[in-house]
Amino acid sequence: MAESPHDRLYWRLDTAHHTEPVSRWASEVLVDQRTEATQQRFARSGVPLESIAWADIDGFVYAAVDPFGGDTWGPSGVREKTKDKLTGGFNRRIEKMREVNRSHHHQGVVDQWVAGGEQHLLDAGYRFLERDLFGLSDKELRKEFGKAREYVAVAIDHHVMLHLAAANEVGRVSLRLTRDHEFSAADLDALLSGPGGAPTGAAASAHHLVGLIVDAGAGDLLRQAGSLDELSAISPGVAGAVASHLAKWSRDAVRNDPAHPVIADEPLRLLDQLTAIADHIEPRSETGPIHIQALENRMLAGLGDTPLTRQRLERARRARPIISGSRTATIGIPLAVLRQFGTVIGVRLLGTGRLSDEEHVFDLTMDEVEALMKGSKHAPAESANLAAGRYARRRDPSGPPQDTLGDRPSPVSESGLPGDAVEYIESILWHLDHWLWPRSSASAGPSAP
């Protein structure tokens, strides 16, 4: 296996989002752009970490926490690596963190997203998807492709910004409840699903559809179904919900990679998504207002029944749905836009002999593709063979990836850091461990988004 470009870090395989090697286009967006956007957002928001970094290692995606200043997490924890930075850059980072928190910046990010930011970003993606790209000249196609890449970069920045807001709004409350007051994952899910905690966007539509299926007593049928037609046969209400969901959300990318079809082309992928939701909500079918109120009372007893605690719960409930609900607008549709452009560009490059298969376009970098479209001297030689070789290696990797790479870090130490900085770091780590990796790994020390 190739050595990580950041071998000083502890890398963990991102199996929550990528179950197979990724294309060059996916790597550019979800590794390179996401790492850069995270580093910039952390600096702007005063996060006392350098970044969350992603790496494409032999086609597999890994993630790691990058401590402030680029040091490793040593055996003595944070203190040994940051005590000499409590002046200068690190101290300025802490002051920025406090300034951002006083301004309620993260709450504003959530509010703006819910108030129309999500729809604005979706509309931008839909405008690209509605274009007739086959009717464009080569020059026009290159220009539009450049605009699409800029739109995708904006979407990735929103993705990072929203997760950072969720880590602040949800992570702080969740960390204290699970660590200090014995809240289980189920307790936390139920508590945060209270008033204001409903999912949004495609997630809301999918949850509504699953709710209709479960209410009809057809949860087992969902797990056994081999087609969406079998779901539609459950009842007219389910049939209408299936049709409605496909009409609005079927252009979403399904595998976090533009090299793969969207839901409209692989509708059975929707069955997998619905089954996963059903497995999550059915055990909570007995959860009602009385149970949620009991959990709320328990939280208030542990954290203190104050206006601030109640406000934090309200904000956590408002922010939680965007963790998964924002994916369509920030990841799914942007990748679908790239797939649409790649499909058209691939056909043209195939027609001129610069590819041997139109699907191989995703195994060239986007810069290589643009160079080929322009006929630039920087275009890769033997592009058809280059892309075909990369495609073959992606589809048939040499072996399974390692789960982790590098030395395992020590847990965050409170010594040597201000208390509010420690709490912020730990809330971010909690968020990452519960949304990037399975819950079973949540106590394994610092990890990543």
VENGI-V879949 format. One record per residue. N is the residue number from 1. RES is the residue in one small letter. OMEGA is omega in whole degrees, -180 to 180 (none if undefined). D_CENTER is the distance of its C-alpha to the mean C-alpha in Angstrom with 1 decimal. Layout:
n:N res:RES omega:OMEGA d_center:D_CENTER
n:N res:RES omega:OMEGA d_center:D_CENTER
This chain:
n:1 res:m omega:180 d_center:25.6
n:2 res:a omega:180 d_center:25.1
n:3 res:e omega:178 d_center:24.9
n:4 res:s omega:177 d_center:21.7
n:5 res:p omega:179 d_center:22.2
n:6 res:h omega:-171 d_center:21.5
n:7 res:d omega:177 d_center:23.6
n:8 res:r omega:-175 d_center:24.2
n:9 res:l omega:177 d_center:20.8
n:10 res:y omega:-174 d_center:19.8
n:11 res:w omega:177 d_center:17.1
n:12 res:r omega:-178 d_center:15.4
n:13 res:l omega:-178 d_center:14.3
n:14 res:d omega:-179 d_center:10.6
n:15 res:t omega:179 d_center:11.9
n:16 res:a omega:-176 d_center:9.3
n:17 res:h omega:-176 d_center:7.5
n:18 res:h omega:-178 d_center:10.7
n:19 res:t omega:-178 d_center:14.1
n:20 res:e omega:179 d_center:16.2
n:21 res:p omega:-176 d_center:16.9
n:22 res:v omega:177 d_center:15.1
n:23 res:s omega:178 d_center:17.1
n:24 res:r omega:-180 d_center:18.0
n:25 res:w omega:178 d_center:16.2
n:26 res:a omega:180 d_center:12.8
n:27 res:s omega:180 d_center:13.7
n:28 res:e omega:-176 d_center:14.7
n:29 res:v omega:-170 d_center:11.6
n:30 res:l omega:173 d_center:8.8
n:31 res:v omega:-174 d_center:11.3
n:32 res:d omega:-177 d_center:14.0
n:33 res:q omega:-178 d_center:12.7
n:34 res:r omega:177 d_center:9.6
n:35 res:t omega:180 d_center:12.1
n:36 res:e omega:180 d_center:14.7
n:37 res:a omega:-180 d_center:12.8
n:38 res:t omega:179 d_center:11.9
n:39 res:q omega:-180 d_center:15.5
n:40 res:q omega:-179 d_center:16.8
n:41 res:r omega:178 d_center:15.1
n:42 res:f omega:180 d_center:16.2
n:43 res:a omega:-179 d_center:19.6
n:44 res:r omega:-176 d_center:19.9
n:45 res:s omega:179 d_center:18.9
n:46 res:g omega:179 d_center:21.1
n:47 res:v omega:-178 d_center:18.7
n:48 res:p omega:171 d_center:21.1
n:49 res:l omega:178 d_center:18.9
n:50 res:e omega:-177 d_center:18.9
n:51 res:s omega:160 d_center:15.2
n:52 res:i omega:-176 d_center:12.4
n:53 res:a omega:173 d_center:13.2
n:54 res:w omega:179 d_center:12.0
n:55 res:a omega:173 d_center:14.9
n:56 res:d omega:-177 d_center:15.9
n:57 res:i omega:-175 d_center:18.8
n:58 res:d omega:176 d_center:20.9
n:59 res:g omega:179 d_center:18.1
n:60 res:f omega:-176 d_center:15.9
n:61 res:v omega:177 d_center:12.7
n:62 res:y omega:177 d_center:13.3
n:63 res:a omega:-179 d_center:12.0
n:64 res:a omega:172 d_center:14.5
n:65 res:v omega:178 d_center:15.5
n:66 res:d omega:-177 d_center:17.9
n:67 res:p omega:-178 d_center:20.6
n:68 res:f omega:179 d_center:22.4
n:69 res:g omega:176 d_center:25.0
n:70 res:g omega:178 d_center:23.7
n:71 res:d omega:176 d_center:25.6
n:72 res:t omega:172 d_center:24.9
n:73 res:w omega:-176 d_center:24.6
n:74 res:g omega:-177 d_center:28.3
n:75 res:p omega:178 d_center:30.2
n:76 res:s omega:177 d_center:31.2
n:77 res:g omega:-173 d_center:27.7
n:78 res:v omega:-171 d_center:26.7
n:79 res:r omega:-175 d_center:30.3
n:80 res:e omega:-176 d_center:31.7
n:81 res:k omega:-176 d_center:29.2
n:82 res:t omega:-176 d_center:29.0
n:83 res:k omega:179 d_center:32.4
n:84 res:d omega:-180 d_center:33.7
n:85 res:k omega:179 d_center:30.9
n:86 res:l omega:167 d_center:31.7
n:87 res:t omega:178 d_center:33.6
n:88 res:g omega:-172 d_center:32.6
n:89 res:g omega:-178 d_center:28.9
n:90 res:f omega:179 d_center:27.5
n:91 res:n omega:177 d_center:29.7
n:92 res:r omega:178 d_center:28.7
n:93 res:r omega:179 d_center:25.0
n:94 res:i omega:179 d_center:26.0
n:95 res:e omega:177 d_center:28.0
n:96 res:k omega:178 d_center:25.2
n:97 res:m omega:-178 d_center:23.0
n:98 res:r omega:177 d_center:26.0
n:99 res:e omega:-180 d_center:26.5
n:100 res:v omega:-180 d_center:23.0
n:101 res:n omega:178 d_center:23.3
n:102 res:r omega:-179 d_center:26.8
n:103 res:s omega:-177 d_center:25.6
n:104 res:h omega:-177 d_center:23.0
n:105 res:h omega:-176 d_center:20.6
n:106 res:h omega:175 d_center:17.4
n:107 res:q omega:178 d_center:19.2
n:108 res:g omega:178 d_center:20.0
n:109 res:v omega:179 d_center:16.5
n:110 res:v omega:-178 d_center:15.8
n:111 res:d omega:-180 d_center:19.2
n:112 res:q omega:179 d_center:18.9
n:113 res:w omega:-178 d_center:15.7
n:114 res:v omega:-175 d_center:17.5
n:115 res:a omega:179 d_center:20.8
n:116 res:g omega:-180 d_center:19.9
n:117 res:g omega:179 d_center:17.1
n:118 res:e omega:-178 d_center:14.8
n:119 res:q omega:179 d_center:17.8
n:120 res:h omega:180 d_center:18.7
n:121 res:l omega:176 d_center:15.6
n:122 res:l omega:-179 d_center:15.9
n:123 res:d omega:178 d_center:19.6
n:124 res:a omega:178 d_center:19.1
n:125 res:g omega:-179 d_center:17.2
n:126 res:y omega:179 d_center:19.8
n:127 res:r omega:176 d_center:22.6
n:128 res:f omega:-176 d_center:21.6
n:129 res:l omega:-179 d_center:21.3
n:130 res:e omega:180 d_center:24.8
n:131 res:r omega:173 d_center:26.4
n:132 res:d omega:-175 d_center:29.0
n:133 res:l omega:-180 d_center:28.1
n:134 res:f omega:-179 d_center:30.8
n:135 res:g omega:-178 d_center:33.4
n:136 res:l omega:172 d_center:32.4
n:137 res:s omega:179 d_center:34.5
n:138 res:d omega:-180 d_center:33.1
n:139 res:k omega:179 d_center:33.2
n:140 res:e omega:180 d_center:31.5
n:141 res:l omega:178 d_center:28.7
n:142 res:r omega:-179 d_center:28.1
n:143 res:k omega:-180 d_center:28.0
n:144 res:e omega:177 d_center:25.6
n:145 res:f omega:177 d_center:23.3
n:146 res:g omega:177 d_center:23.3
n:147 res:k omega:180 d_center:22.4
n:148 res:a omega:179 d_center:19.5
n:149 res:r omega:177 d_center:18.2
n:150 res:e omega:178 d_center:18.6
n:151 res:y omega:180 d_center:16.8
n:152 res:v omega:179 d_center:13.7
n:153 res:a omega:177 d_center:13.9
n:154 res:v omega:-180 d_center:14.2
n:155 res:a omega:179 d_center:11.2
n:156 res:i omega:177 d_center:9.1
n:157 res:d omega:176 d_center:11.2
n:158 res:h omega:179 d_center:10.5
n:159 res:h omega:180 d_center:6.7
n:160 res:v omega:-178 d_center:7.9
n:161 res:m omega:-180 d_center:10.9
n:162 res:l omega:178 d_center:9.6
n:163 res:h omega:177 d_center:7.8
n:164 res:l omega:177 d_center:11.1
n:165 res:a omega:179 d_center:13.1
n:166 res:a omega:178 d_center:11.8
n:167 res:a omega:179 d_center:12.6
n:168 res:n omega:-174 d_center:15.9
n:169 res:e omega:-178 d_center:16.8
n:170 res:v omega:-174 d_center:15.6
n:171 res:g omega:-178 d_center:15.7
n:172 res:r omega:179 d_center:19.2
n:173 res:v omega:-176 d_center:20.7
n:174 res:s omega:180 d_center:18.9
n:175 res:l omega:-177 d_center:20.0
n:176 res:r omega:-178 d_center:23.5
n:177 res:l omega:-178 d_center:23.9
n:178 res:t omega:-177 d_center:22.7
n:179 res:r omega:-171 d_center:24.4
n:180 res:d omega:-172 d_center:27.5
n:181 res:h omega:169 d_center:28.3
n:182 res:e omega:172 d_center:27.4
n:183 res:f omega:176 d_center:24.9
n:184 res:s omega:176 d_center:23.4
n:185 res:a omega:179 d_center:19.9
n:186 res:a omega:177 d_center:21.7
n:187 res:d omega:-177 d_center:23.5
n:188 res:l omega:178 d_center:20.5
n:189 res:d omega:-179 d_center:18.8
n:190 res:a omega:-179 d_center:22.2
n:191 res:l omega:-176 d_center:22.8
n:192 res:l omega:176 d_center:19.6
n:193 res:s omega:178 d_center:20.1
n:194 res:g omega:-177 d_center:23.4
n:195 res:p omega:179 d_center:24.4
n:196 res:g omega:-176 d_center:21.7
n:197 res:g omega:-178 d_center:18.9
n:198 res:a omega:178 d_center:18.6
n:199 res:p omega:-179 d_center:15.4
n:200 res:t omega:173 d_center:15.2
n:201 res:g omega:-178 d_center:14.9
n:202 res:a omega:179 d_center:14.4
n:203 res:a omega:178 d_center:13.6
n:204 res:a omega:179 d_center:16.9
n:205 res:s omega:180 d_center:18.7
n:206 res:a omega:178 d_center:17.7
n:207 res:h omega:178 d_center:18.6
n:208 res:h omega:180 d_center:21.9
n:209 res:l omega:179 d_center:22.7
n:210 res:v omega:178 d_center:22.3
n:211 res:g omega:178 d_center:24.3
n:212 res:l omega:-180 d_center:27.1
n:213 res:i omega:-180 d_center:27.1
n:214 res:v omega:179 d_center:27.3
n:215 res:d omega:178 d_center:29.9
n:216 res:a omega:180 d_center:31.9
n:217 res:g omega:-174 d_center:32.1
n:218 res:a omega:179 d_center:30.3
n:219 res:g omega:179 d_center:27.5
n:220 res:d omega:179 d_center:29.2
n:221 res:l omega:178 d_center:29.7
n:222 res:l omega:-178 d_center:26.0
n:223 res:r omega:-177 d_center:25.5
n:224 res:q omega:-174 d_center:28.4
n:225 res:a omega:178 d_center:27.9
n:226 res:g omega:179 d_center:28.0
n:227 res:s omega:176 d_center:27.4
n:228 res:l omega:177 d_center:26.3
n:229 res:d omega:179 d_center:30.0
n:230 res:e omega:176 d_center:30.7
n:231 res:l omega:-178 d_center:28.3
n:232 res:s omega:-179 d_center:30.0
n:233 res:a omega:-178 d_center:33.3
n:234 res:i omega:180 d_center:32.5
n:235 res:s omega:176 d_center:33.6
n:236 res:p omega:179 d_center:33.8
n:237 res:g omega:178 d_center:31.2
n:238 res:v omega:179 d_center:28.6
n:239 res:a omega:179 d_center:29.7
n:240 res:g omega:-180 d_center:29.2
n:241 res:a omega:177 d_center:25.7
n:242 res:v omega:-179 d_center:24.8
n:243 res:a omega:-180 d_center:26.3
n:244 res:s omega:-179 d_center:24.7
n:245 res:h omega:-179 d_center:21.1
n:246 res:l omega:-179 d_center:21.8
n:247 res:a omega:-175 d_center:23.5
n:248 res:k omega:-169 d_center:20.7
n:249 res:w omega:-173 d_center:17.4
n:250 res:s omega:179 d_center:18.6
n:251 res:r omega:180 d_center:17.5
n:252 res:d omega:173 d_center:13.8
n:253 res:a omega:-172 d_center:12.8
n:254 res:v omega:-176 d_center:12.7
n:255 res:r omega:180 d_center:11.8
n:256 res:n omega:180 d_center:9.1
n:257 res:d omega:180 d_center:12.4
n:258 res:p omega:177 d_center:14.9
n:259 res:a omega:-180 d_center:17.6
n:260 res:h omega:-178 d_center:17.2
n:261 res:p omega:174 d_center:18.5
n:262 res:v omega:-177 d_center:17.0
n:263 res:i omega:-180 d_center:17.7
n:264 res:a omega:180 d_center:21.1
n:265 res:d omega:180 d_center:22.1
n:266 res:e omega:-173 d_center:20.9
n:267 res:p omega:180 d_center:21.5
n:268 res:l omega:176 d_center:21.8
n:269 res:r omega:178 d_center:18.0
n:270 res:l omega:178 d_center:18.1
n:271 res:l omega:179 d_center:20.4
n:272 res:d omega:180 d_center:18.0
n:273 res:q omega:-179 d_center:15.5
n:274 res:l omega:179 d_center:18.5
n:275 res:t omega:179 d_center:19.9
n:276 res:a omega:178 d_center:16.9
n:277 res:i omega:-180 d_center:17.1
n:278 res:a omega:179 d_center:20.9
n:279 res:d omega:-178 d_center:20.8
n:280 res:h omega:-172 d_center:18.9
n:281 res:i omega:-176 d_center:21.1
n:282 res:e omega:177 d_center:24.5
n:283 res:p omega:-180 d_center:25.3
n:284 res:r omega:-176 d_center:24.8
n:285 res:s omega:179 d_center:27.2
n:286 res:e omega:-179 d_center:29.8
n:287 res:t omega:-180 d_center:27.8
n:288 res:g omega:-178 d_center:29.4
n:289 res:p omega:-178 d_center:30.3
n:290 res:i omega:180 d_center:32.8
n:291 res:h omega:180 d_center:30.4
n:292 res:i omega:178 d_center:27.8
n:293 res:q omega:178 d_center:30.6
n:294 res:a omega:177 d_center:31.7
n:295 res:l omega:178 d_center:28.4
n:296 res:e omega:178 d_center:28.4
n:297 res:n omega:179 d_center:32.0
n:298 res:r omega:178 d_center:31.0
n:299 res:m omega:-178 d_center:28.3
n:300 res:l omega:178 d_center:30.8
n:301 res:a omega:-178 d_center:33.4
n:302 res:g omega:-176 d_center:31.3
n:303 res:l omega:-179 d_center:29.7
n:304 res:g omega:-179 d_center:32.7
n:305 res:d omega:-180 d_center:33.5
n:306 res:t omega:176 d_center:33.1
n:307 res:p omega:-180 d_center:32.0
n:308 res:l omega:179 d_center:29.2
n:309 res:t omega:179 d_center:27.9
n:310 res:r omega:178 d_center:28.0
n:311 res:q omega:179 d_center:26.2
n:312 res:r omega:177 d_center:23.4
n:313 res:l omega:180 d_center:23.1
n:314 res:e omega:-180 d_center:23.1
n:315 res:r omega:178 d_center:20.4
n:316 res:a omega:178 d_center:18.2
n:317 res:r omega:-179 d_center:18.8
n:318 res:r omega:-177 d_center:18.0
n:319 res:a omega:-172 d_center:14.7
n:320 res:r omega:-177 d_center:13.4
n:321 res:p omega:-177 d_center:12.8
n:322 res:i omega:-178 d_center:10.4
n:323 res:i omega:177 d_center:7.7
n:324 res:s omega:-176 d_center:7.5
n:325 res:g omega:-178 d_center:10.0
n:326 res:s omega:-174 d_center:8.4
n:327 res:r omega:-177 d_center:6.2
n:328 res:t omega:-177 d_center:9.7
n:329 res:a omega:-173 d_center:10.8
n:330 res:t omega:-179 d_center:8.2
n:331 res:i omega:-172 d_center:7.1
n:332 res:g omega:-179 d_center:9.7
n:333 res:i omega:176 d_center:12.8
n:334 res:p omega:178 d_center:12.5
n:335 res:l omega:177 d_center:12.3
n:336 res:a omega:176 d_center:15.1
n:337 res:v omega:179 d_center:17.0
n:338 res:l omega:179 d_center:17.0
n:339 res:r omega:-179 d_center:18.2
n:340 res:q omega:178 d_center:21.0
n:341 res:f omega:-179 d_center:22.1
n:342 res:g omega:180 d_center:22.0
n:343 res:t omega:-179 d_center:24.1
n:344 res:v omega:180 d_center:26.7
n:345 res:i omega:179 d_center:26.9
n:346 res:g omega:179 d_center:27.1
n:347 res:v omega:-178 d_center:30.1
n:348 res:r omega:179 d_center:31.8
n:349 res:l omega:175 d_center:31.4
n:350 res:l omega:-178 d_center:32.6
n:351 res:g omega:180 d_center:35.6
n:352 res:t omega:176 d_center:36.6
n:353 res:g omega:-179 d_center:36.4
n:354 res:r omega:170 d_center:33.5
n:355 res:l omega:175 d_center:31.4
n:356 res:s omega:177 d_center:32.7
n:357 res:d omega:-176 d_center:30.0
n:358 res:e omega:-180 d_center:27.9
n:359 res:e omega:180 d_center:24.7
n:360 res:h omega:-179 d_center:25.3
n:361 res:v omega:-177 d_center:24.2
n:362 res:f omega:179 d_center:20.6
n:363 res:d omega:163 d_center:22.1
n:364 res:l omega:175 d_center:23.5
n:365 res:t omega:180 d_center:21.6
n:366 res:m omega:176 d_center:21.3
n:367 res:d omega:177 d_center:24.0
n:368 res:e omega:179 d_center:26.2
n:369 res:v omega:180 d_center:25.9
n:370 res:e omega:178 d_center:26.9
n:371 res:a omega:177 d_center:29.8
n:372 res:l omega:180 d_center:31.0
n:373 res:m omega:-179 d_center:30.9
n:374 res:k omega:-173 d_center:33.0
n:375 res:g omega:-176 d_center:35.3
n:376 res:s omega:176 d_center:34.7
n:377 res:k omega:179 d_center:36.5
n:378 res:h omega:179 d_center:33.1
n:379 res:a omega:-178 d_center:32.0
n:380 res:p omega:175 d_center:31.7
n:381 res:a omega:180 d_center:34.9
n:382 res:e omega:-175 d_center:35.0
n:383 res:s omega:-179 d_center:31.6
n:384 res:a omega:179 d_center:32.1
n:385 res:n omega:179 d_center:32.8
n:386 res:l omega:-178 d_center:30.0
n:387 res:a omega:-180 d_center:27.4
n:388 res:a omega:179 d_center:29.0
n:389 res:g omega:178 d_center:29.0
n:390 res:r omega:179 d_center:25.3
n:391 res:y omega:-179 d_center:24.6
n:392 res:a omega:180 d_center:26.9
n:393 res:r omega:179 d_center:25.4
n:394 res:r omega:-177 d_center:21.8
n:395 res:r omega:-179 d_center:23.2
n:396 res:d omega:-177 d_center:25.5
n:397 res:p omega:-175 d_center:24.2
n:398 res:s omega:180 d_center:27.0
n:399 res:g omega:-180 d_center:25.9
n:400 res:p omega:-180 d_center:23.1
n:401 res:p omega:172 d_center:20.8
n:402 res:q omega:-180 d_center:21.5
n:403 res:d omega:-179 d_center:19.2
n:404 res:t omega:177 d_center:19.7
n:405 res:l omega:179 d_center:21.4
n:406 res:g omega:-179 d_center:23.5
n:407 res:d omega:-180 d_center:25.2
n:408 res:r omega:-177 d_center:23.7
n:409 res:p omega:173 d_center:23.5
n:410 res:s omega:175 d_center:25.4
n:411 res:p omega:179 d_center:24.0
n:412 res:v omega:177 d_center:24.0
n:413 res:s omega:-180 d_center:27.6
n:414 res:e omega:-177 d_center:28.7
n:415 res:s omega:177 d_center:31.8
n:416 res:g omega:179 d_center:31.8
n:417 res:l omega:173 d_center:29.0
n:418 res:p omega:-177 d_center:29.4
n:419 res:g omega:-178 d_center:28.4
n:420 res:d omega:176 d_center:25.9
n:421 res:a omega:178 d_center:24.2
n:422 res:v omega:-180 d_center:24.0
n:423 res:e omega:-180 d_center:22.7
n:424 res:y omega:178 d_center:19.9
n:425 res:i omega:-177 d_center:19.0
n:426 res:e omega:178 d_center:19.2
n:427 res:s omega:177 d_center:17.1
n:428 res:i omega:179 d_center:14.2
n:429 res:l omega:177 d_center:14.9
n:430 res:w omega:-179 d_center:15.1
n:431 res:h omega:-178 d_center:11.8
n:432 res:l omega:-179 d_center:10.2
n:433 res:d omega:-178 d_center:12.7
n:434 res:h omega:-179 d_center:12.1
n:435 res:w omega:176 d_center:8.4
n:436 res:l omega:-180 d_center:7.9
n:437 res:w omega:178 d_center:11.5
n:438 res:p omega:-179 d_center:14.0
n:439 res:r omega:-178 d_center:16.1
n:440 res:s omega:-179 d_center:19.0
n:441 res:s omega:-170 d_center:17.9
n:442 res:a omega:-177 d_center:17.3
n:443 res:s omega:-173 d_center:20.7
n:444 res:a omega:178 d_center:20.7
n:445 res:g omega:-177 d_center:20.6
n:446 res:p omega:178 d_center:18.2
n:447 res:s omega:-171 d_center:14.9
n:448 res:a omega:177 d_center:11.6
n:449 res:p omega:none d_center:7.7
